[in-house]
Amino acid sequence: MTRAPESVVVSRLDDELALLDRRTGTYYGLDANGARIFELASKGYDPGRIARELAAEFDAPPPEIERDAAELVAKLLEAGLLVDDGA
């Protein structure tokens, strides 16, 4: 299950998110779509479930959403903005 680690501070700015990694002092910004993917991924949703949720909200094909979600989640994990606790 993925979640945001305690070292990451999340702030909402309208539909976007600003993420601060307190370990490195680096800020990251996510647009509305990226923010929604981050929110769902930080609740432990896998890319398939994220795609199903977002397909109901946006006019995009679920396979495209799943691909984009998987790509973003991988980047967030690599940057340490999400962690996978294996649950």
PyMOL commands that set and color helices and strands:
alter all, ss='L'
color gray80, all
select helices_A, chain A and resi 32-41+47-57+62-79
alter helices_A, ss='H'
color red, helices_A
select strands_A, chain A and resi 2-3+8-13+16-21+26-30+83-84
alter strands_A, ss='S'
color yellow, strands_A
deselect
rebuild
show_as cartoon
